[in-house]
């Protein structure tokens, strides 16, 4: 016996469609939401503290991998940029970088209105 294939359309047609019913008012718990959940509605405090005037002026980067030739780079905001390759030259650059820290115009104590 074979069974008839199911029909995709409804078998009984309705004569008159039912009128739409208005939605029942929902009971609210808590304050109404003005924004989506998870969205911050207030500004967060600044993640970094206020600028106290300190900043990096000069930097010395040394790379000395095991069983390889060492390298170094010395940079300063005053425009000085030096680099060295090899143990002897890297050691000389370290000494030169330390000497520049005392002579740099950006780090030297200032005279006049900024002096304390």
N, CA, C and O atoms as a GROMACS GRO file, in nm:
protein
  464
    1UNK      N    1   0.082  -0.116   0.000
    1UNK     CA    2   0.000   0.000   0.000
    1UNK      C    3   0.088   0.124   0.000
    1UNK      O    4   0.185   0.134   0.074
    2UNK      N    5   0.052   0.212  -0.081
    2UNK     CA    6   0.128   0.336  -0.084
    2UNK      C    7   0.051   0.444  -0.012
    2UNK      O    8  -0.072   0.449  -0.012
    3UNK      N    9   0.124   0.525   0.044
    3UNK     CA   10   0.068   0.634   0.122
    3UNK      C   11   0.072   0.762   0.037
    3UNK      O   12   0.168   0.782  -0.037
    4UNK      N   13  -0.028   0.847   0.047
    4UNK     CA   14  -0.023   0.970  -0.033
    4UNK      C   15   0.085   1.063   0.023
    4UNK      O   16   0.105   1.070   0.144
    5UNK      N   17   0.154   1.133  -0.065
    5UNK     CA   18   0.260   1.227  -0.025
    5UNK      C   19   0.199   1.342   0.053
    5UNK      O   20   0.092   1.391   0.018
    6UNK      N   21   0.266   1.385   0.159
    6UNK     CA   22   0.211   1.497   0.236
    6UNK      C   23   0.212   1.625   0.152
    6UNK      O   24   0.306   1.652   0.077
    7UNK      N   25   0.109   1.700   0.168
    7UNK     CA   26   0.095   1.824   0.095
    7UNK      C   27   0.161   1.937   0.172
    7UNK      O   28   0.154   1.941   0.295
    8UNK      N   29   0.225   2.029   0.100
    8UNK     CA   30   0.290   2.141   0.166
    8UNK      C   31   0.192   2.253   0.196
    8UNK      O   32   0.220   2.338   0.282
    9UNK      N   33   0.082   2.256   0.132
    9UNK     CA   34  -0.016   2.360   0.160
    9UNK      C   35  -0.119   2.306   0.258
    9UNK      O   36  -0.146   2.186   0.262
   10UNK      N   37  -0.176   2.396   0.338
   10UNK     CA   38  -0.276   2.348   0.434
   10UNK      C   39  -0.397   2.290   0.361
   10UNK      O   40  -0.437   2.338   0.255
   11UNK      N   41  -0.453   2.187   0.420
   11UNK     CA   42  -0.566   2.121   0.354
   11UNK      C   43  -0.696   2.197   0.375
   11UNK      O   44  -0.781   2.201   0.286
   12UNK      N   45  -0.711   2.256   0.491
   12UNK     CA   46  -0.836   2.328   0.515
   12UNK      C   47  -0.808   2.477   0.505
   12UNK      O   48  -0.726   2.530   0.580
   13UNK      N   49  -0.875   2.543   0.414
   13UNK     CA   50  -0.857   2.686   0.396
   13UNK      C   51  -0.952   2.760   0.488
   13UNK      O   52  -1.067   2.720   0.506
   14UNK      N   53  -0.902   2.868   0.547
   14UNK     CA   54  -0.987   2.948   0.634
   14UNK      C   55  -1.061   3.049   0.549
   14UNK      O   56  -1.007   3.103   0.453
   15UNK      N   57  -1.183   3.074   0.586
   15UNK     CA   58  -1.265   3.165   0.509
   15UNK      C   59  -1.230   3.310   0.540
   15UNK      O   60  -1.209   3.390   0.449
   16UNK      N   61  -1.223   3.346   0.668
   16UNK     CA   62  -1.200   3.484   0.708
   16UNK      C   63  -1.079   3.486   0.801
   16UNK      O   64  -1.076   3.414   0.901
   17UNK      N   65  -0.978   3.569   0.768
   17UNK     CA   66  -0.864   3.575   0.859
   17UNK      C   67  -0.903   3.641   0.991
   17UNK      O   68  -0.988   3.730   0.994
   18UNK      N   69  -0.840   3.596   1.098
   18UNK     CA   70  -0.870   3.651   1.230
   18UNK      C   71  -0.808   3.789   1.242
   18UNK      O   72  -0.700   3.814   1.187
   19UNK      N   73  -0.874   3.879   1.313
   19UNK     CA   74  -0.823   4.013   1.334
   19UNK      C   75  -0.704   4.008   1.430
   19UNK      O   76  -0.701   3.926   1.522
   20UNK      N   77  -0.608   4.095   1.406
   20UNK     CA   78  -0.490   4.099   1.492
   20UNK      C   79  -0.529   4.153   1.628
   20UNK      O   80  -0.603   4.251   1.640
   21UNK      N   81  -0.477   4.088   1.730
   21UNK     CA   82  -0.505   4.129   1.866
   21UNK      C   83  -0.391   4.219   1.914
   21UNK      O   84  -0.275   4.190   1.885
   22UNK      N   85  -0.420   4.329   1.985
   22UNK     CA   86  -0.313   4.413   2.037
   22UNK      C   87  -0.233   4.336   2.142
   22UNK      O   88  -0.287   4.254   2.216
   23UNK      N   89  -0.104   4.364   2.147
   23UNK     CA   90  -0.016   4.296   2.242
   23UNK      C   91  -0.048   4.341   2.384
   23UNK      O   92  -0.081   4.457   2.408
   24UNK      N   93  -0.038   4.247   2.476
   24UNK     CA   94  -0.063   4.281   2.615
   24UNK      C   95   0.054   4.363   2.667
   24UNK      O   96   0.168   4.334   2.630
   25UNK      N   97   0.031   4.461   2.751
   25UNK     CA   98   0.142   4.538   2.806
   25UNK      C   99   0.229   4.449   2.893
   25UNK      O  100   0.179   4.369   2.973
   26UNK      N  101   0.360   4.464   2.876
   26UNK     CA  102   0.454   4.383   2.954
   26UNK      C  103   0.480   4.451   3.088
   26UNK      O  104   0.485   4.574   3.097
   27UNK      N  105   0.496   4.370   3.189
   27UNK     CA  106   0.529   4.425   3.319
   27UNK      C  107   0.678   4.451   3.322
   27UNK      O  108   0.758   4.365   3.286
   28UNK      N  109   0.716   4.571   3.365
   28UNK     CA  110   0.857   4.610   3.367
   28UNK      C  111   0.913   4.595   3.508
   28UNK      O  112   0.848   4.631   3.606
   29UNK      N  113   1.033   4.543   3.515
   29UNK     CA  114   1.103   4.529   3.642
   29UNK      C  115   1.230   4.612   3.632
   29UNK      O  116   1.310   4.592   3.541
   30UNK      N  117   1.250   4.705   3.723
   30UNK     CA  118   1.369   4.789   3.721
   30UNK      C  119   1.349   4.909   3.631
   30UNK      O  120   1.238   4.936   3.584
   31UNK      N  121   1.457   4.981   3.608
   31UNK     CA  122   1.452   5.102   3.527
   31UNK      C  123   1.451   5.067   3.378
   31UNK      O  124   1.505   4.964   3.339
   32UNK      N  125   1.389   5.152   3.296
   32UNK     CA  126   1.390   5.124   3.152
   32UNK      C  127   1.532   5.137   3.098
   32UNK      O  128   1.612   5.217   3.145
   33UNK      N  129   1.562   5.057   2.998
   33UNK     CA  130   1.696   5.056   2.940
   33UNK      C  131   1.699   5.155   2.825
   33UNK      O  132   1.612   5.154   2.738
   34UNK      N  133   1.802   5.242   2.826
   34UNK     CA  134   1.817   5.340   2.721
   34UNK      C  135   1.912   5.294   2.612
   34UNK      O  136   1.907   5.343   2.500
   35UNK      N  137   2.000   5.197   2.645
   35UNK     CA  138   2.096   5.147   2.548
   35UNK      C  139   2.099   4.995   2.557
   35UNK      O  140   2.042   4.935   2.649
   36UNK      N  141   2.165   4.935   2.463
   36UNK     CA  142   2.176   4.790   2.461
   36UNK      C  143   2.260   4.742   2.579
   36UNK      O  144   2.344   4.816   2.631
   37UNK      N  145   2.237   4.620   2.620
   37UNK     CA  146   2.314   4.564   2.730
   37UNK      C  147   2.460   4.551   2.689
   37UNK      O  148   2.490   4.519   2.574
   38UNK      N  149   2.548   4.575   2.782
   38UNK     CA  150   2.690   4.562   2.755
   38UNK      C  151   2.754   4.689   2.703
   38UNK      O  152   2.876   4.695   2.692
   39UNK      N  153   2.676   4.791   2.670
   39UNK     CA  154   2.730   4.916   2.620
   39UNK      C  155   2.747   5.012   2.738
   39UNK      O  156   2.653   5.035   2.814
   40UNK      N  157   2.866   5.067   2.753
   40UNK     CA  158   2.892   5.159   2.862
   40UNK      C  159   2.822   5.291   2.834
   40UNK      O  160   2.837   5.348   2.726
   41UNK      N  161   2.748   5.340   2.930
   41UNK     CA  162   2.678   5.466   2.911
   41UNK      C  163   2.750   5.582   2.976
   41UNK      O  164   2.714   5.698   2.954
   42UNK      N  165   2.852   5.554   3.055
   42UNK     CA  166   2.930   5.659   3.119
   42UNK      C  167   3.074   5.649   3.072
   42UNK      O  168   3.122   5.541   3.039
   43UNK      N  169   3.142   5.761   3.068
   43UNK     CA  170   3.282   5.760   3.027
   43UNK      C  171   3.367   5.699   3.137
   43UNK      O  172   3.346   5.724   3.255
   44UNK      N  173   3.463   5.619   3.094
   44UNK     CA  174   3.554   5.559   3.190
   44UNK      C  175   3.666   5.657   3.221
   44UNK      O  176   3.695   5.744   3.139
   45UNK      N  177   3.728   5.644   3.336
   45UNK     CA  178   3.839   5.733   3.367
   45UNK      C  179   3.958   5.706   3.275
   45UNK      O  180   3.970   5.596   3.221
   46UNK      N  181   4.042   5.804   3.259
   46UNK     CA  182   4.159   5.790   3.173
   46UNK      C  183   4.246   5.676   3.226
   46UNK      O  184   4.280   5.675   3.344
   47UNK      N  185   4.283   5.579   3.138
   47UNK     CA  186   4.360   5.465   3.187
   47UNK      C  187   4.501   5.502   3.233
   47UNK      O  188   4.560   5.432   3.314
   48UNK      N  189   4.555   5.611   3.181
   48UNK     CA  190   4.688   5.655   3.221
   48UNK      C  191   4.674   5.772   3.318
   48UNK      O  192   4.584   5.854   3.304
   49UNK      N  193   4.760   5.779   3.415
   49UNK     CA  194   4.753   5.895   3.505
   49UNK      C  195   4.789   6.022   3.429
   49UNK      O  196   4.844   6.018   3.319
   50UNK      N  197   4.758   6.133   3.490
   50UNK     CA  198   4.786   6.263   3.428
   50UNK      C  199   4.935   6.276   3.398
   50UNK      O  200   5.019   6.222   3.469
   51UNK      N  201   4.966   6.348   3.293
   51UNK     CA  202   5.104   6.368   3.252
   51UNK      C  203   5.179   6.446   3.360
   51UNK      O  204   5.140   6.557   3.395
   52UNK      N  205   5.285   6.386   3.412
   52UNK     CA  206   5.364   6.454   3.514
   52UNK      C  207   5.489   6.518   3.456
   52UNK      O  208   5.576   6.564   3.531
   53UNK      N  209   5.500   6.521   3.325
   53UNK     CA  210   5.613   6.587   3.260
   53UNK      C  211   5.728   6.494   3.228
   53UNK      O  212   5.820   6.532   3.156
   54UNK      N  213   5.726   6.373   3.281
   54UNK     CA  214   5.835   6.280   3.254
   54UNK      C  215   5.811   6.210   3.120
   54UNK      O  216   5.697   6.178   3.085
   55UNK      N  217   5.919   6.187   3.047
   55UNK     CA  218   5.911   6.113   2.921
   55UNK      C  219   6.048   6.058   2.888
   55UNK      O  220   6.148   6.101   2.945
   56UNK      N  221   6.052   5.963   2.798
   56UNK     CA  222   6.178   5.904   2.757
   56UNK      C  223   6.244   6.001   2.660
   56UNK      O  224   6.184   6.040   2.560
   57UNK      N  225   6.369   6.038   2.689
   57UNK     CA  226   6.443   6.131   2.604
   57UNK      C  227   6.548   6.055   2.526
   57UNK      O  228   6.563   6.075   2.405
   58UNK      N  229   6.622   5.967   2.592
   58UNK     CA  230   6.730   5.892   2.528
   58UNK      C  231   6.711   5.744   2.556
   58UNK      O  232   6.665   5.705   2.663
   59UNK      N  233   6.748   5.660   2.457
   59UNK     CA  234   6.731   5.517   2.473
   59UNK      C  235   6.852   5.444   2.414
   59UNK      O  236   6.903   5.483   2.309
   60UNK      N  237   6.896   5.341   2.482
   60UNK     CA  238   7.005   5.257   2.436
   60UNK      C  239   6.952   5.115   2.423
   60UNK      O  240   6.906   5.057   2.521
   61UNK      N  241   6.958   5.060   2.302
   61UNK     CA  242   6.910   4.923   2.277
   61UNK      C  243   7.030   4.836   2.242
   61UNK      O  244   7.103   4.864   2.146
   62UNK      N  245   7.050   4.730   2.320
   62UNK     CA  246   7.163   4.639   2.300
   62UNK      C  247   7.109   4.501   2.271
   62UNK      O  248   7.023   4.451   2.343
   63UNK      N  249   7.159   4.438   2.166
   63UNK     CA  250   7.122   4.302   2.132
   63UNK      C  251   7.249   4.218   2.127
   63UNK      O  252   7.338   4.243   2.046
   64UNK      N  253   7.256   4.119   2.216
   64UNK     CA  254   7.375   4.035   2.224
   64UNK      C  255   7.334   3.888   2.234
   64UNK      O  256   7.342   3.828   2.341
   65UNK      N  257   7.289   3.830   2.121
   65UNK     CA  258   7.250   3.689   2.126
   65UNK      C  259   7.372   3.600   2.152
   65UNK      O  260   7.486   3.637   2.122
   66UNK      N  261   7.347   3.483   2.208
   66UNK     CA  262   7.454   3.389   2.238
   66UNK      C  263   7.521   3.343   2.108
   66UNK      O  264   7.453   3.311   2.011
   67UNK      N  265   7.651   3.340   2.107
   67UNK     CA  266   7.732   3.298   1.993
   67UNK      C  267   7.705   3.380   1.867
   67UNK      O  268   7.712   3.328   1.756
   68UNK      N  269   7.673   3.509   1.884
   68UNK     CA  270   7.652   3.597   1.769
   68UNK      C  271   7.719   3.731   1.796
   68UNK      O  272   7.763   3.759   1.908
   69UNK      N  273   7.726   3.813   1.694
   69UNK     CA  274   7.789   3.944   1.706
   69UNK      C  275   7.692   4.042   1.772
   69UNK      O  276   7.580   4.056   1.724
   70UNK      N  277   7.731   4.109   1.881
   70UNK     CA  278   7.642   4.204   1.948
   70UNK      C  279   7.626   4.332   1.865
   70UNK      O  280   7.715   4.373   1.791
   71UNK      N  281   7.508   4.394   1.880
   71UNK     CA  282   7.479   4.522   1.815
   71UNK      C  283   7.415   4.614   1.919
   71UNK      O  284   7.358   4.568   2.018
   72UNK      N  285   7.426   4.744   1.895
   72UNK     CA  286   7.366   4.842   1.986
   72UNK      C  287   7.323   4.965   1.906
   72UNK      O  288   7.383   4.999   1.804
   73UNK      N  289   7.218   5.031   1.955
   73UNK     CA  290   7.168   5.154   1.894
   73UNK      C  291   7.140   5.254   2.005
   73UNK      O  292   7.077   5.220   2.105
   74UNK      N  293   7.188   5.376   1.988
   74UNK     CA  294   7.166   5.484   2.084
   74UNK      C  295   7.088   5.594   2.013
   74UNK      O  296   7.130   5.643   1.908
   75UNK      N  297   6.973   5.632   2.070
   75UNK     CA  298   6.889   5.737   2.012
   75UNK      C  299   6.856   5.839   2.120
   75UNK      O  300   6.842   5.806   2.238
   76UNK      N  301   6.843   5.964   2.075
   76UNK     CA  302   6.805   6.071   2.166
   76UNK      C  303   6.711   6.166   2.092
   76UNK      O  304   6.721   6.182   1.970
   77UNK      N  305   6.619   6.228   2.165
   77UNK     CA  306   6.525   6.321   2.105
   77UNK      C  307   6.592   6.447   2.052
   77UNK      O  308   6.532   6.521   1.973
   78UNK      N  309   6.715   6.473   2.093
   78UNK     CA  310   6.786   6.592   2.043
   78UNK      C  311   6.833   6.572   1.900
   78UNK      O  312   6.884   6.666   1.838
   79UNK      N  313   6.818   6.451   1.845
   79UNK     CA  314   6.856   6.423   1.707
   79UNK      C  315   6.975   6.331   1.695
   79UNK      O  316   7.014   6.295   1.583
   80UNK      N  317   7.034   6.293   1.804
   80UNK     CA  318   7.150   6.205   1.803
   80UNK      C  319   7.106   6.061   1.778
   80UNK      O  320   7.015   6.011   1.844
   81UNK      N  321   7.172   5.996   1.682
   81UNK     CA  322   7.142   5.856   1.650
   81UNK      C  323   7.274   5.788   1.614
   81UNK      O  324   7.339   5.824   1.515
   82UNK      N  325   7.313   5.691   1.694
   82UNK     CA  326   7.438   5.618   1.670
   82UNK      C  327   7.409   5.469   1.679
   82UNK      O  328   7.318   5.426   1.750
   83UNK      N  329   7.489   5.390   1.606
   83UNK     CA  330   7.478   5.244   1.615
   83UNK      C  331   7.617   5.183   1.610
   83UNK      O  332   7.712   5.245   1.562
   84UNK      N  333   7.629   5.061   1.660
   84UNK     CA  334   7.758   4.992   1.664
   84UNK      C  335   7.737   4.842   1.646
   84UNK      O  336   7.635   4.787   1.687
   85UNK      N  337   7.838   4.779   1.584
   85UNK     CA  338   7.836   4.634   1.563
   85UNK      C  339   7.970   4.580   1.610
   85UNK      O  340   8.075   4.634   1.575
   86UNK      N  341   7.966   4.475   1.690
   86UNK     CA  342   8.089   4.416   1.743
   86UNK      C  343   8.108   4.454   1.888
   86UNK      O  344   8.065   4.560   1.933
   87UNK      N  345   8.172   4.365   1.962
   87UNK     CA  346   8.185   4.381   2.107
   87UNK      C  347   8.258   4.510   2.144
   87UNK      O  348   8.210   4.585   2.229
   88UNK      N  349   8.372   4.537   2.082
   88UNK     CA  350   8.451   4.655   2.116
   88UNK      C  351   8.374   4.783   2.087
   88UNK      O  352   8.373   4.875   2.169
   89UNK      N  353   8.308   4.790   1.972
   89UNK     CA  354   8.234   4.910   1.935
   89UNK      C  355   8.107   4.928   2.019
   89UNK      O  356   8.069   5.040   2.050
   90UNK      N  357   8.043   4.818   2.056
   90UNK     CA  358   7.924   4.828   2.142
   90UNK      C  359   7.962   4.882   2.279
   90UNK      O  360   7.892   4.966   2.334
   91UNK      N  361   8.074   4.833   2.335
   91UNK     CA  362   8.119   4.885   2.465
   91UNK      C  363   8.153   5.033   2.456
   91UNK      O  364   8.127   5.108   2.550
   92UNK      N  365   8.212   5.076   2.344
   92UNK     CA  366   8.243   5.218   2.326
   92UNK      C  367   8.114   5.301   2.313
   92UNK      O  368   8.108   5.413   2.362
   93UNK      N  369   8.013   5.246   2.247
   93UNK     CA  370   7.886   5.318   2.233
   93UNK      C  371   7.815   5.331   2.367
   93UNK      O  372   7.752   5.434   2.393
   94UNK      N  373   7.824   5.230   2.452
   94UNK     CA  374   7.764   5.238   2.585
   94UNK      C  375   7.828   5.352   2.664
   94UNK      O  376   7.758   5.430   2.728
   95UNK      N  377   7.960   5.363   2.659
   95UNK     CA  378   8.031   5.471   2.728
   95UNK      C  379   7.992   5.606   2.669
   95UNK      O  380   7.970   5.702   2.743
   96UNK      N  381   7.983   5.613   2.536
   96UNK     CA  382   7.945   5.738   2.469
   96UNK      C  383   7.801   5.778   2.504
   96UNK      O  384   7.773   5.896   2.522
   97UNK      N  385   7.712   5.680   2.513
   97UNK     CA  386   7.572   5.707   2.547
   97UNK      C  387   7.562   5.764   2.689
   97UNK      O  388   7.486   5.858   2.713
   98UNK      N  389   7.637   5.707   2.782
   98UNK     CA  390   7.637   5.757   2.920
   98UNK      C  391   7.692   5.899   2.927
   98UNK      O  392   7.642   5.981   3.004
   99UNK      N  393   7.794   5.928   2.847
   99UNK     CA  394   7.850   6.064   2.846
   99UNK      C  395   7.750   6.162   2.784
   99UNK      O  396   7.741   6.277   2.828
  100UNK      N  397   7.675   6.119   2.684
  100UNK     CA  398   7.577   6.207   2.620
  100UNK      C  399   7.463   6.242   2.716
  100UNK      O  400   7.405   6.350   2.707
  101UNK      N  401   7.430   6.152   2.806
  101UNK     CA  402   7.322   6.179   2.902
  101UNK      C  403   7.351   6.303   2.985
  101UNK      O  404   7.258   6.376   3.021
  102UNK      N  405   7.476   6.329   3.017
  102UNK     CA  406   7.510   6.447   3.097
  102UNK      C  407   7.523   6.572   3.010
  102UNK      O  408   7.506   6.683   3.059
  103UNK      N  409   7.554   6.555   2.881
  103UNK     CA  410   7.576   6.670   2.793
  103UNK      C  411   7.456   6.706   2.707
  103UNK      O  412   7.456   6.811   2.643
  104UNK      N  413   7.354   6.624   2.703
  104UNK     CA  414   7.239   6.648   2.616
  104UNK      C  415   7.166   6.776   2.656
  104UNK      O  416   7.140   6.797   2.774
  105UNK      N  417   7.132   6.861   2.559
  105UNK     CA  418   7.061   6.986   2.592
  105UNK      C  419   6.919   6.961   2.644
  105UNK      O  420   6.864   7.048   2.711
  106UNK      N  421   6.861   6.848   2.614
  106UNK     CA  422   6.726   6.817   2.662
  106UNK      C  423   6.727   6.771   2.808
  106UNK      O  424   6.626   6.784   2.877
  107UNK      N  425   6.839   6.718   2.855
  107UNK     CA  426   6.847   6.666   2.992
  107UNK      C  427   6.922   6.759   3.086
  107UNK      O  428   6.909   6.748   3.208
  108UNK      N  429   7.001   6.849   3.030
  108UNK     CA  430   7.081   6.938   3.115
  108UNK      C  431   6.990   7.032   3.192
  108UNK      O  432   6.886   7.072   3.140
  109UNK      N  433   7.026   7.068   3.316
  109UNK     CA  434   6.944   7.162   3.392
  109UNK      C  435   6.931   7.295   3.317
  109UNK      O  436   7.030   7.349   3.266
  110UNK      N  437   6.809   7.345   3.310
  110UNK     CA  438   6.784   7.468   3.235
  110UNK      C  439   6.794   7.588   3.327
  110UNK      O  440   6.764   7.580   3.446
  111UNK      N  441   6.835   7.699   3.270
  111UNK     CA  442   6.843   7.824   3.344
  111UNK      C  443   6.721   7.908   3.307
  111UNK      O  444   6.661   7.889   3.201
  112UNK      N  445   6.687   8.001   3.393
  112UNK     CA  446   6.579   8.094   3.362
  112UNK      C  447   6.450   8.053   3.429
  112UNK      O  448   6.450   8.007   3.543
  113UNK      N  449   6.338   8.070   3.358
  113UNK     CA  450   6.207   8.054   3.419
  113UNK      C  451   6.173   7.909   3.455
  113UNK      O  452   6.091   7.885   3.543
  114UNK      N  453   6.237   7.811   3.388
  114UNK     CA  454   6.206   7.671   3.419
  114UNK      C  455   6.290   7.618   3.534
  114UNK      O  456   6.260   7.512   3.589
  115UNK      N  457   6.393   7.689   3.571
  115UNK     CA  458   6.478   7.642   3.680
  115UNK      C  459   6.407   7.657   3.814
  115UNK      O  460   6.334   7.753   3.835
  116UNK      N  461   6.428   7.563   3.902
  116UNK     CA  462   6.363   7.569   4.033
  116UNK      C  463   6.454   7.628   4.137
  116UNK      O  464   6.416   7.640   4.253
   0.00000   0.00000   0.00000
